[in-house]
Amino acid sequence: MLSPNGMFSAGFYAVGDNAYSFAIWFSESNDQTQNATAVWMANRDQPVNGKGSKLSLLDNGNLALMDADGSLVWSTNTVSSSSVHLSLDDVGNLVLRVGEGDGDGVILWQSFDFPTDTLVPQQVFTRYAKLVSSRSDTNKSSGFYSLFFDSDNILRLLYDGPEVSALYWPDPWLLSWQANRAVYNNSRVAVMDSLGNFSSSDELTFMTSDYGTVIQRRVTVDYDGNIRVYSRRHGGEKWSITWQSTSRPCRIHGICGPNSLCLYNAISGIKCTCLPGYKMTNDGDWAYGCEPKFSFTCNKTESRFLTITNVELYGYDSGYMTNFTLDQCKELCLQLCDCKGIQYSYEYGTGTYTCYPKLKLQNGYRTPDFNGDLYLRLPASSSYSYDEESVDEYSLSCSPNSKIKQLERAYAIDHGNIYVKFMLWFVAGVGVLEILGVFVVWYFLLRTGQYSAAARDYSLALAGFRKFSYSELKEATEGFSKEIGRGGGGIVYKGVLSDQRVAAVKRLKEANQGEEDFLAEVSIIGRLNHMNLIEMWGYCAEGKHRLLVYEYMEHGSLAENIKSDRLDWTKRFDIALGMAKGLAYIHEECLEWILHCDVKPHNILLDSNYQPKVADFGLSKLRSRNETKYSSFSRIRGTRGYMAPEWVLNQPITSKVDVYSYGIVILEMVTGKSATMDIHTSYGLERQRLSLVTWLKEKQNKGSAWVNEILDRTIQGGYEESKMEALARVALQCVEKEKDKRPTMSKVVEILQKSSREKDNQ
């Protein structure tokens, strides 16, 4: 198909060896499609055969793409009792209209509503759309970077890699106003005009360097995670970059994978290299980064640190410590078995050094203007070193000689002579044909089932967790005999897996949910990675059995420890901060919008260092960030005493219900009193019964020294009054009856971190 102005073409587009996608591309002057620039693809992740595949406009109004074996690969899922017409517009929009005219009739479906990795001028980008990068320059399947409108109305870039996911643009450490973005809108639209001006509802605006001329342009999320605008005068010319979202590509998350360093110069571009002691995990694919050549040990005497100057690794810290000496920082890392190294950097504002123990070595890059160094933890007996002059560097782009991966097919490719075969079949007779037909159908179904199982297992491997058999988990838990907890969702048992890892196995109540739906949910949860979220190791779905396998927490739940003397005031403050970080992550940082809906002490688990991990989040609580109504819960969720008023008043349910529950938990930790019990207080000769929140607000209104009056007297040891006051104040803000008066969890984190820094600087 060709647009009326000849600028765009649509048809079968080669994406590999005998692999095609139905696509739209910029027409080239030489009428060749091999190097044409595609702007949209229907089936980028499931290419079809080069012979026998077809796109059909069916009588029922559905546009369907069939593979050579007749299987449905993609469709518009449209239905119309009237006649429909398919056309390619001058702006590159493939439109399915009810009616016969090219420009008349009601739009039934259009490609502009379902972009892949590219926007063209006049294509409106909405809250319901998402741009997903390609896997590489030559592999057009879905990659790891996506552009979308977040729930805070901000246009953001997300890295969703094989192991971790994180937002990285605009810079995640900036507040919206610091990034020149505005959250005060709900339209969530963006568009580039024909002159080269891009405008978004969050006040992101820019003009291309060639603004003012009407030429061919495109906005693309490239495979390296950078947004770029490309321009050219006409087909056949090379594209020129006229704008890009970042000029420092090594700051893009996941660009070289874990345990690696990104190096960049204007001539050679991005180069990736493994850290000393590490090797590439998957040759030719930097998305999987590097893996250690050695085994980690918890024995501090068997470790040493290798210094690599001017290296920054963003994120995945076990915490950060201000005004630490280098020796103190190293000693802290040696005490943590999972510490891979430290980042030690100078802070100009305070004139002190800050220590960042690293649980993962992610987003590493070396730049002269960074005032910090990486101290890489290695075996003491190793001889690994770092020499910038002799280090092996590898380009991010794949080599032209890279191995071609043959895709599995659910159909056989027949190269025989059709005429000869026809004669043989004719001679064999009708009976033989029937037998062969039955055999072919049986074989096809068998192969299809095997391929589906293999594809599912492969996707599970990418998600980082595995499928356990029911018998395997029954043996690990000694017949489900070691119960360690129970709740409305099911019973939790302690178990030892075949690899000797101690696990917590949650046996869910019988559900009507099918395995595919169950797997879709757990796969999303399995990809979440945060130090304050419980880590999922796998699942089981056999018949009526649904089980989840988590890491085991040595110190149990906060509910078991909240009345003990093991939690001093410092630990309680750290637990409150860690809880806030975990909830902020599921609310605001991961791609799927997740509500916990049951934040309470029983669902906060404590590891060997009393660091908190939020548990029991996710299942049946996933919501798309594109949803505008958050009240689609079939029943009230939560636990009495911790539930926000919205549940009872039948108001829209947002992340603020978790904020309310968080506030109640913190108030219980601070006061030692239960949220479900009334407090008796005297007013002269009268005695009144007040709720915990009402009692605390009355104490706060009395002014000075109110914090000293509310603290739990059974907890021994000193405390920092300023930090406890900040904790109590933010908890009371969280339990406001009106949800709009409650802070977000990221704001809670900011307040608590600020109070901690102010105390440390005194």
C-alpha positions in Angstrom: 0.0 0.0 0.0 1.1 3.6 -0.7 -0.1 6.8 0.9 -1.5 9.4 -1.6 1.5 11.6 -1.3 3.9 8.7 -1.7 5.7 9.4 1.6 4.7 6.2 3.3 4.3 2.5 2.3 2.7 -0.4 4.1 3.2 -4.1 3.5 5.3 -7.1 4.4 8.7 -5.9 5.8 11.7 -8.2 6.2 12.9 -8.5 9.8 15.1 -11.5 9.3 15.8 -14.6 7.2 12.4 -15.5 5.8 10.8 -13.6 8.7 8.4 -10.7 8.0 6.2 -8.2 9.8 3.3 -6.2 8.5 4.6 -2.7 8.8 4.5 1.0 7.7 7.7 2.6 6.5 9.1 5.8 4.9 9.1 5.2 1.1 12.6 5.2 -0.4 13.4 6.8 -3.7 14.7 3.5 -5.1 11.6 1.6 -4.2 13.6 -0.9 -2.1 12.3 -2.0 1.4 15.5 -3.7 2.7 16.9 -0.6 4.3 13.7 1.4 4.7 12.9 3.0 8.0 9.9 1.4 9.6 7.6 3.5 11.8 5.1 0.9 12.9 4.8 -2.9 13.1 1.8 -5.1 13.7 3.7 -8.3 14.7 7.2 -7.3 15.7 7.5 -10.1 18.2 6.0 -12.9 16.1 7.2 -12.6 12.5 5.5 -14.7 9.8 6.7 -16.8 7.0 7.8 -15.2 3.7 5.6 -17.6 1.7 1.9 -18.2 2.2 1.3 -15.5 4.9 -1.4 -13.0 4.2 -3.2 -9.9 5.6 -7.0 -10.1 5.1 -9.8 -7.6 5.6 -12.6 -9.9 6.7 -16.3 -9.5 6.0 -17.0 -9.0 9.8 -14.8 -5.9 9.8 -11.7 -7.5 11.3 -8.2 -6.9 9.8 -6.3 -10.2 10.4 -2.7 -11.3 9.8 -2.4 -15.1 9.1 0.8 -17.1 9.1 1.6 -19.7 6.4 -0.1 -22.5 8.4 -3.3 -20.4 8.8 -2.8 -19.5 12.4 -3.8 -16.0 13.5 -0.8 -13.9 14.4 -2.4 -10.5 14.8 -5.7 -8.7 14.3 -7.4 -5.4 15.0 -10.1 -7.2 17.0 -12.8 -5.0 15.3 -16.3 -5.9 14.3 -18.7 -4.1 12.0 -21.9 -5.0 10.3 -21.3 -2.3 7.7 -18.7 -2.3 5.0 -15.2 -1.2 6.1 -12.4 0.4 4.1 -8.6 0.2 4.8 -6.4 3.2 3.8 -2.9 4.6 4.4 -3.0 8.4 5.1 -0.5 11.0 4.0 0.7 11.3 7.7 1.5 7.5 7.9 -1.6 6.4 9.7 -3.2 3.1 8.7 -6.9 3.6 9.2 -9.8 1.2 9.2 -13.0 3.2 8.5 -16.7 2.3 8.3 -17.6 3.3 4.7 -16.1 3.2 1.3 -14.4 6.7 1.0 -10.7 7.2 1.9 -11.3 10.2 4.1 -14.9 9.7 5.1 -16.6 7.5 7.7 -16.1 6.6 11.3 -12.7 5.4 12.4 -12.9 1.9 13.6 -9.2 1.4 14.2 -6.0 3.2 13.5 -2.3 2.4 13.8 -1.6 5.8 15.5 -3.3 4.5 18.6 -0.9 1.5 18.9 2.7 2.8 18.2 5.7 0.6 18.4 9.0 2.5 18.9 8.3 5.6 16.7 6.0 8.7 16.5 5.7 10.7 13.3 4.6 14.3 13.1 0.9 14.9 14.0 0.7 11.5 15.8 -0.8 12.2 19.2 0.8 10.2 22.0 -1.7 9.5 24.8 -1.9 7.9 28.3 -3.1 4.7 26.7 0.0 4.3 24.4 3.6 3.2 25.0 6.7 3.4 22.9 8.9 0.3 23.3 12.4 0.2 21.8 13.7 -2.5 19.5 16.0 -5.1 20.8 19.0 -3.9 18.7 19.7 -2.1 15.5 19.0 -5.2 13.5 16.6 -7.0 15.8 13.2 -5.3 15.6 11.5 -7.2 18.4 10.6 -5.5 21.7 13.5 -4.3 23.7 14.0 -3.1 27.3 13.2 0.6 27.1 9.8 2.2 27.0 8.3 5.7 27.0 4.9 6.2 28.7 2.9 8.6 30.8 3.3 7.6 34.5 0.5 7.8 37.0 1.8 11.2 38.1 1.1 12.6 34.6 4.8 12.8 33.8 6.3 11.5 30.5 9.0 9.0 31.6 11.5 6.5 30.3 11.7 3.0 32.0 14.4 0.4 31.8 12.8 -3.1 32.2 15.7 -5.4 31.8 16.2 -9.2 32.4 16.9 -8.7 36.1 15.8 -5.3 37.3 13.6 -2.4 36.2 13.8 1.3 37.0 12.8 4.8 35.8 15.7 6.8 34.6 14.4 9.9 32.7 13.8 12.5 33.9 16.6 11.9 36.5 14.9 9.9 39.3 16.5 12.0 42.0 14.8 15.1 40.8 11.4 16.3 41.9 9.0 17.1 39.1 9.5 20.9 39.3 13.3 20.5 39.4 13.0 18.5 36.1 10.9 21.3 34.7 7.8 19.0 34.5 4.3 19.7 35.8 2.2 17.0 37.5 -0.9 19.3 37.6 -2.6 18.0 34.6 -4.6 14.9 33.7 -4.8 15.1 29.9 -1.5 13.2 29.3 -1.0 13.9 25.6 2.1 14.7 23.6 2.6 15.5 19.9 5.3 16.8 17.4 4.1 19.2 14.7 5.2 19.3 11.1 7.7 22.1 11.8 9.7 20.2 14.5 8.1 21.4 17.8 7.4 18.8 20.4 4.9 19.6 23.2 3.7 17.5 26.1 1.0 18.1 28.7 3.6 17.9 31.5 5.2 21.0 30.0 8.1 19.1 28.3 8.7 21.1 25.2 11.6 21.2 22.7 12.3 22.2 19.1 14.5 20.3 16.8 17.8 22.0 15.5 16.2 22.3 12.1 12.9 23.7 13.3 10.8 25.7 10.8 11.0 23.5 7.7 8.5 20.9 6.7 10.6 17.8 6.1 10.4 14.1 7.1 10.8 13.6 10.8 10.4 10.8 13.4 10.6 10.5 17.2 12.2 7.1 18.1 13.0 5.4 21.4 16.2 3.8 20.2 17.6 0.4 21.3 20.1 2.1 23.6 17.3 3.8 25.6 17.8 7.3 24.2 14.9 9.3 22.6 16.0 10.9 19.4 14.4 13.0 16.7 15.6 12.2 13.2 15.2 14.4 10.1 15.8 14.3 6.4 14.6 16.1 3.3 13.4 13.2 1.2 13.6 9.4 0.9 17.0 8.0 0.1 18.8 10.5 2.2 20.5 9.6 5.5 18.8 10.5 8.7 20.3 13.3 10.9 19.8 13.6 14.6 18.2 16.9 15.4 17.4 16.3 19.1 18.0 13.7 21.8 16.9 13.3 25.4 20.3 12.8 26.9 23.8 13.7 25.7 25.4 11.4 28.2 24.2 7.9 27.0 26.2 6.1 29.7 23.8 7.4 32.3 21.0 5.4 30.7 20.1 2.5 33.0 21.1 -1.0 32.0 23.0 0.1 28.9 25.8 -2.4 29.5 24.0 -4.8 31.9 25.0 -5.7 35.4 28.7 -5.9 36.7 30.0 -3.7 33.8 31.3 -0.3 33.0 30.1 2.0 30.2 32.6 4.2 28.5 31.8 6.8 25.9 33.5 9.2 23.4 32.1 11.2 20.6 34.0 9.2 17.9 33.6 5.6 18.8 30.3 6.0 20.7 29.3 3.7 23.6 31.8 1.0 24.7 31.1 -1.7 27.3 33.5 -3.6 29.4 33.2 -6.1 32.3 34.5 -5.1 35.7 37.7 -6.9 36.8 37.0 -10.4 37.9 33.8 -10.6 35.7 33.1 -12.0 32.2 30.3 -11.6 29.7 27.2 -13.6 30.6 26.0 -13.9 27.0 28.5 -13.3 24.2 27.3 -10.6 21.9 24.4 -9.4 24.1 25.3 -6.8 26.7 21.8 -6.7 28.1 22.8 -9.6 30.3 26.0 -7.9 31.4 28.7 -9.8 33.2 29.0 -12.6 35.8 31.7 -13.2 38.3 34.6 -15.6 37.6 34.9 -16.2 41.3 32.7 -17.4 44.2 31.7 -14.8 46.9 32.5 -15.4 50.5 31.2 -14.0 53.7 34.5 -14.3 55.4 35.9 -10.7 55.6 39.5 -11.9 55.9 39.1 -13.5 52.4 38.1 -10.3 50.7 40.0 -7.3 49.3 39.0 -4.1 47.5 40.2 -3.0 44.1 40.0 0.8 43.5 38.6 2.1 40.2 38.6 5.9 40.1 35.8 8.2 38.9 33.2 5.4 38.7 29.6 5.9 39.6 27.0 3.1 40.0 23.5 4.4 40.4 21.1 2.7 42.7 20.8 -0.7 44.5 22.5 0.5 47.7 21.9 -1.2 51.1 21.8 2.3 52.4 24.0 5.4 52.5 26.1 6.7 55.4 27.3 10.3 55.5 30.5 11.5 57.0 32.1 8.0 56.9 35.8 7.3 56.6 36.9 5.0 53.9 37.9 2.3 56.4 34.5 2.5 58.1 32.8 2.1 54.7 34.9 -0.9 53.8 34.3 -2.5 57.1 30.5 -2.0 56.7 30.7 -3.8 53.3 32.7 -6.7 54.7 30.0 -7.3 57.3 27.3 -7.7 54.6 27.5 -11.0 52.7 25.8 -9.6 49.7 27.8 -6.4 49.4 29.6 -6.4 46.0 31.6 -3.2 46.6 31.3 0.4 47.8 31.0 3.7 46.1 32.8 6.4 48.1 32.1 9.9 47.0 32.9 13.5 48.1 29.9 15.8 48.8 30.8 19.4 48.0 27.8 20.8 49.9 28.8 19.3 53.3 32.5 18.8 52.7 32.2 15.2 53.8 32.4 11.7 52.2 29.4 9.5 51.7 29.5 5.7 51.7 27.2 3.6 49.5 27.5 -0.2 50.0 26.3 -1.8 46.8 24.1 -4.9 46.7 24.1 -4.9 42.9 26.7 -3.4 40.5 24.3 -1.7 38.1 24.4 1.3 35.8 28.2 1.7 36.1 30.0 4.3 34.1 33.4 6.1 34.3 33.6 9.8 33.9 36.3 12.3 35.0 33.8 14.8 36.5 32.5 12.3 39.1 34.0 13.0 42.6 34.0 9.4 43.7 35.5 6.0 43.3 34.4 2.4 43.2 36.0 -0.1 45.6 35.3 -3.5 44.1 35.1 -6.4 46.4 37.2 -9.3 45.2 38.7 -12.5 46.7 41.9 -11.7 48.7 43.7 -14.4 46.7 42.8 -13.0 43.3 45.1 -10.9 41.1 42.5 -9.0 39.2 43.5 -5.4 38.3 42.2 -2.5 36.3 44.2 -0.7 33.7 42.3 1.6 31.5 44.8 1.4 28.7 44.7 -2.3 28.4 41.0 -3.0 29.2 39.0 -4.9 26.7 36.2 -2.7 25.2 33.3 -3.9 23.2 30.9 -1.9 21.1 27.3 -1.9 22.2 26.2 -2.7 18.6 26.2 -6.3 17.6 28.7 -7.5 15.1 27.4 -8.1 11.5 28.8 -11.6 11.9 26.8 -12.4 15.0 25.1 -15.7 15.0 21.5 -15.8 13.5 19.0 -17.5 15.8 16.6 -19.7 14.0 13.0 -19.2 15.3 11.0 -22.3 16.0 8.0 -22.8 13.8 4.7 -24.5 14.5 4.6 -25.7 10.9 6.9 -27.7 8.7 8.7 -26.0 5.7 8.3 -28.2 2.7 10.9 -27.9 -0.2 9.6 -30.8 -2.3 8.1 -30.7 -5.7 4.4 -30.0 -5.3 3.4 -31.6 -8.6 5.2 -34.9 -7.9 3.7 -35.1 -4.4 0.3 -34.5 -5.7 0.6 -37.4 -8.2 1.9 -39.7 -5.4 -1.0 -38.7 -3.1 -3.5 -39.3 -5.9 -2.1 -42.8 -6.6 -2.1 -43.7 -2.9 -5.8 -43.2 -2.7 -8.3 -41.5 -0.5 -7.8 -43.9 2.4 -4.1 -43.1 2.6 -4.8 -39.4 2.5 -7.2 -39.7 5.4 -4.6 -41.5 7.5 -1.9 -39.0 6.6 -4.3 -36.2 7.4 -5.0 -37.5 10.9 -1.2 -38.0 11.5 -0.4 -34.5 10.3 -3.0 -32.9 12.6 -1.8 -34.9 15.6 1.9 -34.0 14.9 1.0 -30.3 14.5 -0.9 -30.2 17.8 2.0 -32.0 19.5 4.6 -29.6 18.2 2.4 -26.6 19.0 2.1 -27.8 22.6 5.8 -28.4 22.9 6.6 -25.0 21.5 4.1 -23.3 23.9 5.7 -25.0 26.9 9.2 -24.2 25.7 8.3 -20.5 25.2 6.7 -20.3 28.6 9.7 -21.9 30.3 12.0 -19.4 28.4 9.9 -16.5 29.6 10.1 -17.7 33.1 13.9 -17.9 32.9 14.0 -14.3 31.8 11.8 -13.3 34.6 14.3 -14.6 37.1 12.2 -17.2 38.9 11.2 -20.8 38.3 8.2 -23.1 38.3 8.3 -25.6 41.1 6.3 -28.9 41.1 3.8 -29.5 43.9 5.6 -32.6 45.0 8.9 -30.7 45.1 7.4 -28.1 47.5 5.7 -30.7 49.6 9.0 -32.4 50.1 10.8 -29.1 50.9 8.2 -28.3 53.6 8.1 -31.9 55.0 4.5 -32.3 54.0 3.6 -28.7 54.9 4.3 -29.4 58.5 6.3 -26.3 59.5 3.7 -23.5 59.6 5.3 -20.0 60.3 2.3 -17.8 59.5 -1.2 -17.6 58.1 -3.6 -14.9 56.9 -6.6 -14.4 54.7 -4.7 -15.3 51.6 -3.3 -18.6 52.8 -0.8 -20.4 55.1 3.0 -19.9 55.0 5.4 -22.8 55.7 9.1 -22.9 56.2 11.0 -25.1 53.7 14.4 -26.1 52.4 14.7 -26.2 48.7 16.8 -28.7 46.7 19.7 -26.1 46.4 19.6 -25.8 50.3 18.1 -22.3 50.3 15.7 -21.7 53.2 12.4 -20.5 51.8 9.0 -19.4 52.9 6.3 -21.2 50.9 2.8 -19.6 50.8 0.0 -22.0 50.0 -2.8 -19.9 48.6 -6.4 -20.7 49.1 -8.2 -22.5 46.3 -8.8 -20.1 43.5 -10.7 -20.1 40.2 -7.9 -18.3 38.5 -6.3 -20.2 35.6 -2.6 -20.9 35.3 -2.1 -18.4 32.5 -3.7 -15.5 34.5 -1.9 -16.6 37.6 1.5 -16.8 35.8 0.9 -13.3 34.2 0.6 -11.8 37.7 3.4 -13.6 39.4 5.8 -12.9 36.4 5.3 -9.2 37.0 5.8 -9.5 40.7 8.9 -11.7 40.1 10.5 -9.0 38.1 10.3 -6.4 40.9 13.6 -5.8 42.6 13.9 -3.6 45.7 15.8 -4.1 48.9 12.6 -3.4 50.9 10.4 -5.8 49.0 10.3 -9.5 49.8 12.0 -11.4 46.9 9.9 -14.1 45.1 11.9 -17.1 43.9 9.2 -19.0 42.1 5.7 -20.4 42.0 3.7 -23.6 41.6 0.5 -24.0 39.6 -0.7 -27.6 39.3 -4.4 -28.3 39.1 -6.1 -26.5 42.0 -2.8 -25.9 43.8 -1.4 -22.3 43.8 1.8 -21.7 45.8 4.4 -18.9 46.0 8.0 -19.3 47.0 9.7 -16.4 48.8 13.0 -15.8 50.6 12.9 -16.7 54.3 13.1 -13.9 56.8 15.0 -14.9 60.0 13.3 -12.5 62.4 9.8 -13.0 61.3 7.2 -10.3 61.1 7.1 -6.8 62.6 4.0 -8.0 64.6 6.1 -10.6 66.4 8.8 -8.1 67.3 6.9 -4.8 67.9 6.6 -5.5 71.6 10.1 -6.9 72.1 13.1 -5.1 73.4 15.1 -6.1 70.3 13.7 -3.1 68.4 15.3 0.0 69.8 14.4 3.5 68.6 17.1 3.5 65.9 15.8 0.2 64.5 12.3 1.5 64.5 13.1 4.6 62.6 15.1 2.5 60.0 12.1 0.1 59.7 9.8 3.0 59.1 12.1 4.4 56.4 12.6 1.1 54.7 8.8 0.4 54.7 8.3 3.8 53.0 10.9 3.1 50.4 9.3 -0.3 49.5 5.8 1.1 49.2 7.1 4.1 47.2 8.6 1.7 44.7 5.5 -0.3 44.0 3.4 2.9 43.9 5.5 5.0 41.7 8.6 3.4 40.2 7.6 0.0 38.7 5.7 -0.1 35.4 2.6 -1.8 36.8 0.7 0.2 39.3 0.5 -2.0 42.5 -1.6 -1.4 45.6 -0.8 -3.4 48.7 -4.2 -3.0 50.2 -3.2 -4.7 53.5 -0.3 -2.9 55.1 0.0 -4.1 58.7 2.7 -5.3 61.0 2.1 -9.0 60.0 3.0 -8.1 56.4 6.3 -6.4 57.2 9.1 -9.0 57.6 12.5 -8.4 59.1 15.8 -9.9 57.8 18.9 -10.9 59.8 19.8 -7.2 60.2 16.2 -6.2 61.1 15.9 -4.5 57.7 12.2 -4.4 56.7 10.8 -6.1 53.6 7.2 -5.5 52.5 5.4 -8.8 51.9 2.0 -10.0 50.5 1.8 -7.4 47.8 0.7 -7.8 44.2 -1.6 -10.7 43.5 -5.0 -9.5 42.3 -3.9 -5.9 43.1 -2.1 -5.1 39.8 -3.5 -2.1 38.0 -2.3 -0.6 34.7 -0.9 2.9 35.0 -3.3 3.8 32.1 -6.4 3.2 34.3 -8.2 6.4 35.3 -10.6 4.8 37.7 -9.1 3.0 40.7 -12.3 1.8 42.3 -12.5 -1.5 40.4 -12.2 -3.7 43.5 -14.9 -6.3 43.9 -14.7 -6.2 47.7 -13.2 -4.4 50.6 -9.6 -5.3 51.2 -7.5 -4.9 54.3 -7.6 -5.5 58.1 -9.7 -3.7 60.6 -7.9 -0.8 62.3 -5.5 -0.3 59.3 -8.1 0.4 56.6 -8.5 3.8 55.1 -12.0 5.5 55.2 -12.3 5.2 51.4 -13.1 1.5 51.7 -16.1 2.1 54.0 -17.3 5.3 52.2 -17.1 3.6 48.8 -14.8 6.2 47.4 -12.2 5.7 44.6 -9.3 3.6 45.7 -5.9 5.0 45.1 -2.4 4.5 46.5 -3.4 6.7 49.5 -5.1 3.7 51.1 -1.6 2.2 51.6 -0.4 5.6 52.9 -3.1 5.5 55.6 -2.3 2.0 56.7 1.4 2.8 56.8 0.7 5.7 59.1 -1.3 3.5 61.5 1.6 1.0 61.6 4.1 3.7 62.4 1.9 5.1 65.2 1.7 1.7 66.7 5.5 1.3 66.6 6.0 4.7 68.2 3.4 4.5 70.9 3.2 0.8 71.6 -0.6 1.0 71.5 -2.9 -0.9 69.2 -4.9 1.0 66.6 -8.0 -1.2 67.4 -8.1 -0.3 71.1 -9.6 2.8 72.6 -7.5 4.9 75.0 -9.0 6.1 78.3 -8.1 9.6 79.3 -9.3 11.8 82.1 -10.8 15.3 81.9 -11.3 16.4 85.5 -13.8 13.9 87.0 -14.8 12.6 83.5 -13.2 9.7 81.6 -13.4 9.5 77.8 -12.5 6.8 75.3 -10.5 8.1 72.4 -9.1 6.3 69.3 -5.4 6.2 68.9 -5.3 8.9 66.2 -7.6 11.3 68.1 -5.5 10.8 71.2 -2.3 11.6 69.4 -3.7 14.7 67.7 -4.8 16.0 71.0 -1.3 15.5 72.4 0.2 17.2 69.3 -2.1 20.2 69.8 -0.8 20.7 73.3 2.6 21.8 71.9 6.0 21.3 73.4 7.3 17.9 74.7 4.3 16.1 73.1 6.6 13.5 71.5 8.0 12.5 74.9 4.5 11.9 76.2 3.4 9.5 73.4 6.6 7.3 73.1 6.3 3.7 74.3 7.8 3.6 77.8 8.7 -0.1 77.6 11.4 0.5 75.1 14.8 1.0 76.7 17.6 3.2 75.5 17.9 6.8 74.2 16.4 8.3 71.1 16.9 11.3 68.9 13.9 13.6 69.6 14.0 15.4 66.3 13.9 12.1 64.3 11.1 10.7 66.5 9.1 14.0 66.1 9.5 13.9 62.3 8.4 10.2 62.3 5.3 11.0 64.5 4.3 14.1 62.5 4.5 12.3 59.1 2.6 9.4 60.5 -0.2 11.7 61.6 -0.2 13.3 58.1 -0.6 9.8 56.6 -3.8 9.1 58.6 -5.7 12.2 57.6 -9.3 11.3 56.7 -9.2 13.2 53.4 -6.9 11.3 51.1 -5.7 14.4 49.3 -4.2 15.7 52.5 -2.0 12.6 52.9 1.5 12.7 51.4 2.7 10.2 48.8 5.1 7.5 50.0 7.9 9.1 48.1 7.2 12.3 50.0 7.4 10.3 53.3 10.8 8.9 52.3 12.0 12.5 51.5 10.8 13.8 54.9 12.4 11.0 56.9 15.7 11.1 55.0 15.8 14.9 55.4 15.4 14.6 59.2 18.1 11.9 59.3 20.5 14.1 57.3 19.8 17.2 59.4 20.6 15.2 62.6 23.8 13.7 61.1 25.0 17.2 60.1 24.6 18.7 63.5 
